[in-house]
């Protein structure tokens, strides 16, 4: 069984025991997270496609870790103006392990 979930304005296709990295979600290591924005549930038999969400469907995941993504360098320059700015950014991310997929009613 698999599900397509939406979190952090992105969509992920997940199955049981998958490990995914999403934008930061609140919580500590080992906490249970319930993702209720399920766009599609499929697997054995017929698939359920939501309009826009599947009614009553949810995905339960374990919060494995809170990490930082790769550093992105932001460099601004205006030629002949003696203007240069260099900044870096690391996006906070959450690592999730999918535990159960509830298909709903």
N, CA, C and O atoms as CSV, one atom per row, in Angstrom:
chain,resi,resn,atom,element,x,y,z
A,1,UNK,N,N,0.842,-1.175,0.000
A,1,UNK,CA,C,0.000,0.000,0.000
A,1,UNK,C,C,0.888,1.239,0.000
A,1,UNK,O,O,1.922,1.268,0.667
A,2,UNK,N,N,0.484,2.253,-0.744
A,2,UNK,CA,C,1.227,3.501,-0.786
A,2,UNK,C,C,0.255,4.664,-0.659
A,2,UNK,O,O,-0.957,4.507,-0.804
A,3,UNK,N,N,0.820,5.837,-0.383
A,3,UNK,CA,C,0.013,7.052,-0.281
A,3,UNK,C,C,0.814,8.211,-0.858
A,3,UNK,O,O,2.045,8.199,-0.843
A,4,UNK,N,N,0.107,9.200,-1.363
A,4,UNK,CA,C,0.722,10.450,-1.790
A,4,UNK,C,C,0.283,11.499,-0.782
A,4,UNK,O,O,-0.905,11.791,-0.647
A,5,UNK,N,N,1.275,12.072,-0.063
A,5,UNK,CA,C,0.970,13.054,0.983
A,5,UNK,C,C,1.507,14.416,0.585
A,5,UNK,O,O,2.385,14.540,-0.268
A,6,UNK,N,N,0.952,15.434,1.228
A,6,UNK,CA,C,1.382,16.803,0.983
A,6,UNK,C,C,1.838,17.400,2.311
A,6,UNK,O,O,1.082,17.414,3.283
A,7,UNK,N,N,3.073,17.891,2.348
A,7,UNK,CA,C,3.579,18.584,3.524
A,7,UNK,C,C,4.643,19.569,3.072
A,7,UNK,O,O,5.467,19.254,2.214
A,8,UNK,N,N,4.624,20.759,3.649
A,8,UNK,CA,C,5.594,21.776,3.267
A,8,UNK,C,C,5.456,22.209,1.823
A,8,UNK,O,O,6.456,22.531,1.181
A,9,UNK,N,N,4.237,22.226,1.293
A,9,UNK,CA,C,3.891,22.587,-0.086
A,9,UNK,C,C,4.595,21.705,-1.121
A,9,UNK,O,O,4.794,22.123,-2.261
A,10,UNK,N,N,4.970,20.484,-0.722
A,10,UNK,CA,C,5.541,19.491,-1.635
A,10,UNK,C,C,4.766,18.187,-1.483
A,10,UNK,O,O,4.098,17.970,-0.472
A,11,UNK,N,N,4.858,17.322,-2.490
A,11,UNK,CA,C,4.148,16.049,-2.463
A,11,UNK,C,C,5.157,14.911,-2.449
A,11,UNK,O,O,6.188,14.975,-3.118
A,12,UNK,N,N,4.850,13.858,-1.672
A,12,UNK,CA,C,5.732,12.706,-1.524
A,12,UNK,C,C,4.922,11.425,-1.665
A,12,UNK,O,O,3.836,11.306,-1.096
A,13,UNK,N,N,5.454,10.458,-2.430
A,13,UNK,CA,C,4.851,9.138,-2.511
A,13,UNK,C,C,5.548,8.272,-1.474
A,13,UNK,O,O,6.763,8.088,-1.534
A,14,UNK,N,N,4.777,7.731,-0.512
A,14,UNK,CA,C,5.358,6.992,0.595
A,14,UNK,C,C,4.702,5.626,0.741
A,14,UNK,O,O,3.557,5.416,0.340
A,15,UNK,N,N,5.457,4.709,1.324
A,15,UNK,CA,C,4.963,3.383,1.678
A,15,UNK,C,C,5.446,3.093,3.095
A,15,UNK,O,O,6.233,3.857,3.655
A,16,UNK,N,N,4.978,1.997,3.673
A,16,UNK,CA,C,5.369,1.635,5.031
A,16,UNK,C,C,6.886,1.442,5.108
A,16,UNK,O,O,7.484,0.853,4.207
A,17,UNK,N,N,7.505,1.936,6.181
A,17,UNK,CA,C,8.946,1.861,6.469
A,17,UNK,C,C,9.811,2.728,5.571
A,17,UNK,O,O,11.035,2.602,5.618
A,18,UNK,N,N,9.226,3.613,4.746
A,18,UNK,CA,C,10.031,4.562,3.981
A,18,UNK,C,C,10.580,5.638,4.913
A,18,UNK,O,O,9.949,5.989,5.910
A,19,UNK,N,N,11.757,6.157,4.582
A,19,UNK,CA,C,12.359,7.271,5.306
A,19,UNK,C,C,12.404,8.453,4.345
A,19,UNK,O,O,13.009,8.364,3.276
A,20,UNK,N,N,11.760,9.569,4.726
A,20,UNK,CA,C,11.714,10.741,3.864
A,20,UNK,C,C,12.225,11.958,4.631
A,20,UNK,O,O,12.195,11.993,5.862
A,21,UNK,N,N,12.693,12.952,3.882
A,21,UNK,CA,C,13.165,14.215,4.456
A,21,UNK,C,C,12.224,15.305,3.967
A,21,UNK,O,O,12.086,15.529,2.764
A,22,UNK,N,N,11.568,15.989,4.927
A,22,UNK,CA,C,10.591,17.028,4.605
A,22,UNK,C,C,11.006,18.330,5.277
A,22,UNK,O,O,11.926,18.352,6.094
A,23,UNK,N,N,10.319,19.414,4.924
A,23,UNK,CA,C,10.572,20.681,5.610
A,23,UNK,C,C,10.224,20.540,7.076
A,23,UNK,O,O,9.421,19.684,7.447
A,24,UNK,N,N,10.816,21.365,7.906
A,24,UNK,CA,C,10.754,21.200,9.359
A,24,UNK,C,C,9.317,21.117,9.891
A,24,UNK,O,O,8.454,21.931,9.564
A,25,UNK,N,N,9.108,20.095,10.726
A,25,UNK,CA,C,7.853,19.907,11.452
A,25,UNK,C,C,8.158,20.014,12.942
A,25,UNK,O,O,9.245,19.623,13.368
A,26,UNK,N,N,7.234,20.529,13.745
A,26,UNK,CA,C,7.503,20.628,15.181
A,26,UNK,C,C,7.520,19.267,15.847
A,26,UNK,O,O,6.774,18.369,15.456
A,27,UNK,N,N,8.374,19.111,16.858
A,27,UNK,CA,C,8.429,17.858,17.604
A,27,UNK,C,C,9.850,17.461,17.943
A,27,UNK,O,O,10.814,17.995,17.395
A,28,UNK,N,N,9.959,16.510,18.861
A,28,UNK,CA,C,11.252,15.991,19.302
A,28,UNK,C,C,11.503,14.625,18.667
A,28,UNK,O,O,10.603,14.028,18.077
A,29,UNK,N,N,12.737,14.139,18.796
A,29,UNK,CA,C,13.080,12.814,18.279
A,29,UNK,C,C,12.213,11.757,18.946
A,29,UNK,O,O,11.984,11.803,20.154
A,30,UNK,N,N,11.734,10.810,18.159
A,30,UNK,CA,C,10.919,9.723,18.674
A,30,UNK,C,C,9.437,10.029,18.755
A,30,UNK,O,O,8.648,9.136,19.065
A,31,UNK,N,N,9.030,11.263,18.487
A,31,UNK,CA,C,7.614,11.634,18.564
A,31,UNK,C,C,6.849,11.079,17.366
A,31,UNK,O,O,7.425,10.830,16.307
A,32,UNK,N,N,5.537,10.889,17.550
A,32,UNK,CA,C,4.655,10.438,16.481
A,32,UNK,C,C,4.058,11.660,15.788
A,32,UNK,O,O,3.607,12.595,16.448
A,33,UNK,N,N,4.058,11.648,14.462
A,33,UNK,CA,C,3.512,12.739,13.672
A,33,UNK,C,C,2.412,12.161,12.784
A,33,UNK,O,O,2.617,11.145,12.121
A,34,UNK,N,N,1.254,12.804,12.772
A,34,UNK,CA,C,0.158,12.369,11.914
A,34,UNK,C,C,0.006,13.373,10.781
A,34,UNK,O,O,-0.203,14.563,11.015
A,35,UNK,N,N,0.115,12.883,9.554
A,35,UNK,CA,C,-0.032,13.715,8.361
A,35,UNK,C,C,-1.406,13.437,7.771
A,35,UNK,O,O,-1.669,12.333,7.293
A,36,UNK,N,N,-2.281,14.432,7.802
A,36,UNK,CA,C,-3.661,14.218,7.368
A,36,UNK,C,C,-3.922,14.690,5.939
A,36,UNK,O,O,-4.997,14.432,5.398
A,37,UNK,N,N,-2.968,15.373,5.323
A,37,UNK,CA,C,-3.137,15.832,3.940
A,37,UNK,C,C,-2.736,14.713,2.981
A,37,UNK,O,O,-1.628,14.710,2.445
A,38,UNK,N,N,-3.648,13.764,2.772
A,38,UNK,CA,C,-3.398,12.613,1.899
A,38,UNK,C,C,-4.139,12.856,0.588
A,38,UNK,O,O,-5.363,12.983,0.576
A,39,UNK,N,N,-3.394,12.922,-0.515
A,39,UNK,CA,C,-3.987,13.206,-1.820
A,39,UNK,C,C,-4.464,11.945,-2.529
A,39,UNK,O,O,-5.416,11.988,-3.307
A,40,UNK,N,N,-3.788,10.796,-2.252
A,40,UNK,CA,C,-4.137,9.548,-2.939
A,40,UNK,C,C,-3.683,8.373,-2.092
A,40,UNK,O,O,-2.644,8.434,-1.435
A,41,UNK,N,N,-4.466,7.301,-2.112
A,41,UNK,CA,C,-4.097,6.052,-1.457
A,41,UNK,C,C,-4.273,4.945,-2.484
A,41,UNK,O,O,-5.308,4.857,-3.144
A,42,UNK,N,N,-3.253,4.100,-2.616
A,42,UNK,CA,C,-3.326,3.032,-3.596
A,42,UNK,C,C,-2.654,1.782,-3.074
A,42,UNK,O,O,-2.094,1.778,-1.978
A,43,UNK,N,N,-2.709,0.731,-3.853
A,43,UNK,CA,C,-2.092,-0.532,-3.469
A,43,UNK,C,C,-2.853,-1.681,-4.073
A,43,UNK,O,O,-3.197,-1.661,-5.255
A,44,UNK,N,N,-3.122,-2.702,-3.246
A,44,UNK,CA,C,-3.884,-3.843,-3.723
A,44,UNK,C,C,-5.317,-3.403,-4.017
A,44,UNK,O,O,-5.984,-2.826,-3.159
A,45,UNK,N,N,-5.777,-3.674,-5.213
A,45,UNK,CA,C,-7.142,-3.298,-5.558
A,45,UNK,C,C,-7.219,-1.887,-6.107
A,45,UNK,O,O,-6.274,-1.391,-6.720
A,46,UNK,N,N,-8.359,-1.245,-5.879
A,46,UNK,CA,C,-8.617,0.081,-6.430
A,46,UNK,C,C,-7.906,1.165,-5.633
A,46,UNK,O,O,-7.659,1.016,-4.436
A,47,UNK,N,N,-7.584,2.252,-6.311
A,47,UNK,CA,C,-6.964,3.410,-5.676
A,47,UNK,C,C,-8.034,4.429,-5.311
A,47,UNK,O,O,-9.081,4.506,-5.954
A,48,UNK,N,N,-7.757,5.213,-4.267
A,48,UNK,CA,C,-8.652,6.302,-3.881
A,48,UNK,C,C,-7.941,7.609,-4.182
A,48,UNK,O,O,-6.821,7.837,-3.724
A,49,UNK,N,N,-8.592,8.457,-4.948
A,49,UNK,CA,C,-8.039,9.756,-5.295
A,49,UNK,C,C,-8.911,10.817,-4.655
A,49,UNK,O,O,-10.130,10.810,-4.829
A,50,UNK,N,N,-8.301,11.724,-3.917
A,50,UNK,CA,C,-9.047,12.748,-3.203
A,50,UNK,C,C,-9.424,13.923,-4.076
A,50,UNK,O,O,-8.852,14.141,-5.144
A,51,UNK,N,N,-10.414,14.686,-3.590
A,51,UNK,CA,C,-10.856,15.893,-4.291
A,51,UNK,C,C,-10.914,17.048,-3.317
A,51,UNK,O,O,-12.033,17.401,-2.946
A,52,UNK,N,N,-9.880,17.662,-2.869
A,52,UNK,CA,C,-8.466,17.407,-3.135
A,52,UNK,C,C,-7.849,16.389,-2.177
A,52,UNK,O,O,-6.809,15.818,-2.504
A,53,UNK,N,N,-8.455,16.133,-0.991
A,53,UNK,CA,C,-7.894,15.192,-0.026
A,53,UNK,C,C,-8.803,13.969,0.101
A,53,UNK,O,O,-10.012,14.069,-0.106
A,54,UNK,N,N,-8.225,12.820,0.441
A,54,UNK,CA,C,-8.998,11.607,0.679
A,54,UNK,C,C,-9.631,11.724,2.065
A,54,UNK,O,O,-8.926,11.926,3.053
A,55,UNK,N,N,-10.941,11.599,2.139
A,55,UNK,CA,C,-11.666,11.768,3.401
A,55,UNK,C,C,-11.276,10.674,4.392
A,55,UNK,O,O,-11.338,9.487,4.073
A,56,UNK,N,N,-10.874,11.081,5.593
A,56,UNK,CA,C,-10.568,10.154,6.669
A,56,UNK,C,C,-9.213,9.474,6.574
A,56,UNK,O,O,-8.851,8.710,7.470
A,57,UNK,N,N,-8.454,9.728,5.519
A,57,UNK,CA,C,-7.148,9.080,5.358
A,57,UNK,C,C,-6.082,9.847,6.131
A,57,UNK,O,O,-6.146,11.070,6.261
A,58,UNK,N,N,-5.094,9.099,6.644
A,58,UNK,CA,C,-3.979,9.726,7.356
A,58,UNK,C,C,-2.765,8.812,7.274
A,58,UNK,O,O,-2.879,7.614,7.014
A,59,UNK,N,N,-1.607,9.405,7.503
A,59,UNK,CA,C,-0.343,8.674,7.536
A,59,UNK,C,C,0.327,8.990,8.858
A,59,UNK,O,O,0.463,10.158,9.223
A,60,UNK,N,N,0.751,7.951,9.583
A,60,UNK,CA,C,1.444,8.128,10.850
A,60,UNK,C,C,2.924,7.860,10.627
A,60,UNK,O,O,3.304,6.872,9.999
A,61,UNK,N,N,3.759,8.765,11.156
A,61,UNK,CA,C,5.202,8.640,10.973
A,61,UNK,C,C,5.907,8.905,12.298
A,61,UNK,O,O,5.380,9.582,13.180
A,62,UNK,N,N,7.109,8.355,12.414
A,62,UNK,CA,C,7.954,8.605,13.582
A,62,UNK,C,C,8.976,9.664,13.202
A,62,UNK,O,O,9.608,9.569,12.150
A,63,UNK,N,N,9.141,10.668,14.051
A,63,UNK,CA,C,10.113,11.726,13.818
A,63,UNK,C,C,11.491,11.184,14.213
A,63,UNK,O,O,11.768,10.990,15.397
A,64,UNK,N,N,12.341,10.942,13.231
A,64,UNK,CA,C,13.646,10.331,13.470
A,64,UNK,C,C,14.669,11.369,13.908
A,64,UNK,O,O,15.415,11.135,14.859
A,65,UNK,N,N,14.717,12.524,13.223
A,65,UNK,CA,C,15.752,13.513,13.522
A,65,UNK,C,C,15.360,14.876,12.961
A,65,UNK,O,O,14.570,14.971,12.022
A,66,UNK,N,N,15.921,15.927,13.550
A,66,UNK,CA,C,15.826,17.292,13.026
A,66,UNK,C,C,17.228,17.643,12.523
A,66,UNK,O,O,18.182,17.631,13.300
A,67,UNK,N,N,17.360,17.956,11.229
A,67,UNK,CA,C,18.676,18.205,10.645
A,67,UNK,C,C,18.676,19.529,9.889
A,67,UNK,O,O,17.639,20.178,9.751
A,68,UNK,N,N,19.850,19.919,9.401
A,68,UNK,CA,C,19.991,21.069,8.523
A,68,UNK,C,C,20.398,20.578,7.144
A,68,UNK,O,O,21.194,19.647,7.025
A,69,UNK,N,N,19.859,21.198,6.101
A,69,UNK,CA,C,20.181,20.819,4.731
A,69,UNK,C,C,21.547,21.352,4.324
A,69,UNK,O,O,22.265,21.941,5.132
A,70,UNK,N,N,21.893,21.139,3.066
A,70,UNK,CA,C,23.160,21.637,2.553
A,70,UNK,C,C,23.163,23.155,2.532
A,70,UNK,O,O,22.113,23.788,2.416
A,71,UNK,N,N,24.351,23.735,2.646
A,71,UNK,CA,C,24.470,25.185,2.633
A,71,UNK,C,C,24.277,25.709,1.215
A,71,UNK,O,O,24.841,25.187,0.253
A,72,UNK,N,N,23.464,26.754,1.117
A,72,UNK,CA,C,23.231,27.437,-0.152
A,72,UNK,C,C,23.892,28.801,-0.034
A,72,UNK,O,O,23.631,29.535,0.919
A,73,UNK,N,N,24.741,29.147,-0.988
A,73,UNK,CA,C,25.448,30.420,-0.974
A,73,UNK,C,C,24.652,31.454,-1.765
A,73,UNK,O,O,24.252,31.208,-2.903
A,74,UNK,N,N,24.428,32.615,-1.147
A,74,UNK,CA,C,23.761,33.727,-1.808
A,74,UNK,C,C,24.819,34.801,-2.028
A,74,UNK,O,O,25.371,35.331,-1.063
A,75,UNK,N,N,25.105,35.127,-3.282
A,75,UNK,CA,C,26.141,36.113,-3.586
A,75,UNK,C,C,25.525,37.207,-4.441
A,75,UNK,O,O,24.967,36.939,-5.504
A,76,UNK,N,N,25.631,38.447,-3.965
A,76,UNK,CA,C,25.107,39.596,-4.699
A,76,UNK,C,C,26.272,40.480,-5.099
A,76,UNK,O,O,27.206,40.684,-4.324
A,77,UNK,N,N,26.211,41.001,-6.311
A,77,UNK,CA,C,27.276,41.872,-6.784
A,77,UNK,C,C,26.708,42.880,-7.761
A,77,UNK,O,O,25.867,42.544,-8.595
A,78,UNK,N,N,27.172,44.121,-7.658
A,78,UNK,CA,C,26.861,45.139,-8.655
A,78,UNK,C,C,28.178,45.570,-9.269
A,78,UNK,O,O,29.069,46.058,-8.574
A,79,UNK,N,N,28.294,45.391,-10.541
A,79,UNK,CA,C,29.571,45.661,-11.178
A,79,UNK,C,C,29.930,47.142,-11.126
A,79,UNK,O,O,29.072,48.018,-11.240
A,80,UNK,N,N,31.177,47.382,-10.956
A,80,UNK,CA,C,31.779,48.725,-10.911
A,80,UNK,C,C,31.265,49.578,-9.744
A,80,UNK,O,O,31.488,50.789,-9.738
A,81,UNK,N,N,30.594,48.990,-8.773
A,81,UNK,CA,C,30.053,49.776,-7.659
A,81,UNK,C,C,30.737,49.443,-6.342
A,81,UNK,O,O,30.406,50.035,-5.315
A,82,UNK,N,N,31.677,48.515,-6.346
A,82,UNK,CA,C,32.370,48.081,-5.138
A,82,UNK,C,C,31.374,47.520,-4.114
A,82,UNK,O,O,31.471,47.779,-2.914
A,83,UNK,N,N,30.409,46.738,-4.636
A,83,UNK,CA,C,29.353,46.178,-3.802
A,83,UNK,C,C,29.351,44.662,-3.946
A,83,UNK,O,O,29.084,44.137,-5.027
A,84,UNK,N,N,29.648,43.958,-2.855
A,84,UNK,CA,C,29.596,42.493,-2.839
A,84,UNK,C,C,29.044,42.046,-1.497
A,84,UNK,O,O,29.463,42.543,-0.451
A,85,UNK,N,N,28.101,41.103,-1.523
A,85,UNK,CA,C,27.541,40.538,-0.296
A,85,UNK,C,C,27.508,39.026,-0.445
A,85,UNK,O,O,27.006,38.516,-1.446
A,86,UNK,N,N,28.026,38.315,0.521
A,86,UNK,CA,C,28.008,36.861,0.493
A,86,UNK,C,C,27.326,36.371,1.758
A,86,UNK,O,O,27.751,36.691,2.868
A,87,UNK,N,N,26.269,35.595,1.583
A,87,UNK,CA,C,25.519,35.040,2.705
A,87,UNK,C,C,25.326,33.551,2.460
A,87,UNK,O,O,25.384,33.088,1.321
A,88,UNK,N,N,25.098,32.811,3.522
A,88,UNK,CA,C,24.805,31.389,3.414
A,88,UNK,C,C,23.500,31.071,4.135
A,88,UNK,O,O,23.065,31.809,5.019
A,89,UNK,N,N,22.887,29.964,3.743
A,89,UNK,CA,C,21.623,29.552,4.360
A,89,UNK,C,C,21.569,28.036,4.406
A,89,UNK,O,O,21.921,27.370,3.432
A,90,UNK,N,N,21.131,27.488,5.530
A,90,UNK,CA,C,20.900,26.048,5.662
A,90,UNK,C,C,19.468,25.844,6.117
A,90,UNK,O,O,19.084,26.292,7.197
A,91,UNK,N,N,18.676,25.169,5.294
A,91,UNK,CA,C,17.260,24.965,5.562
A,91,UNK,C,C,17.066,23.907,6.651
A,91,UNK,O,O,17.646,22.826,6.550
A,92,UNK,N,N,16.271,24.184,7.686
A,92,UNK,CA,C,15.974,23.152,8.682
A,92,UNK,C,C,15.036,22.089,8.087
A,92,UNK,O,O,14.041,22.417,7.441
A,93,UNK,N,N,15.371,20.814,8.314
A,93,UNK,CA,C,14.623,19.700,7.750
A,93,UNK,C,C,14.276,18.687,8.836
A,93,UNK,O,O,14.892,18.676,9.902
A,94,UNK,N,N,13.298,17.845,8.564
A,94,UNK,CA,C,12.880,16.784,9.474
A,94,UNK,C,C,12.954,15.451,8.740
A,94,UNK,O,O,12.517,15.337,7.595
A,95,UNK,N,N,13.512,14.441,9.411
A,95,UNK,CA,C,13.585,13.092,8.861
A,95,UNK,C,C,12.446,12.283,9.478
A,95,UNK,O,O,12.322,12.207,10.700
A,96,UNK,N,N,11.606,11.675,8.618
A,96,UNK,CA,C,10.449,10.896,9.070
A,96,UNK,C,C,10.564,9.451,8.595
A,96,UNK,O,O,11.048,9.190,7.494
A,97,UNK,N,N,10.113,8.507,9.436
A,97,UNK,CA,C,9.968,7.102,9.042
A,97,UNK,C,C,8.485,6.777,9.062
A,97,UNK,O,O,7.834,6.895,10.101
A,98,UNK,N,N,7.945,6.366,7.913
A,98,UNK,CA,C,6.523,6.088,7.788
A,98,UNK,C,C,6.204,4.778,8.502
A,98,UNK,O,O,6.857,3.761,8.268
A,99,UNK,N,N,5.187,4.808,9.381
A,99,UNK,CA,C,4.820,3.630,10.143
A,99,UNK,C,C,3.535,2.987,9.644
A,99,UNK,O,O,3.513,1.791,9.352
A,100,UNK,N,N,2.462,3.769,9.542
A,100,UNK,CA,C,1.189,3.206,9.083
A,100,UNK,C,C,0.521,4.144,8.079
A,100,UNK,O,O,0.716,5.359,8.102
A,101,UNK,N,N,-0.272,3.538,7.203
A,101,UNK,CA,C,-1.083,4.285,6.253
A,101,UNK,C,C,-2.542,3.882,6.473
A,101,UNK,O,O,-2.904,2.718,6.303
A,102,UNK,N,N,-3.372,4.853,6.850
A,102,UNK,CA,C,-4.792,4.624,7.075
A,102,UNK,C,C,-5.557,5.111,5.848
A,102,UNK,O,O,-5.537,6.301,5.537
A,103,UNK,N,N,-6.232,4.193,5.147
A,103,UNK,CA,C,-6.899,4.531,3.892
A,103,UNK,C,C,-8.187,5.318,4.082
A,103,UNK,O,O,-8.703,5.882,3.118
A,104,UNK,N,N,-8.711,5.369,5.283
A,104,UNK,CA,C,-9.952,6.112,5.518
A,104,UNK,C,C,-11.189,5.289,5.194
A,104,UNK,O,O,-11.104,4.087,4.939
A,105,UNK,N,N,-12.337,5.951,5.207
A,105,UNK,CA,C,-13.614,5.248,4.986
A,105,UNK,C,C,-13.868,4.980,3.535
A,105,UNK,O,O,-14.895,4.399,3.185
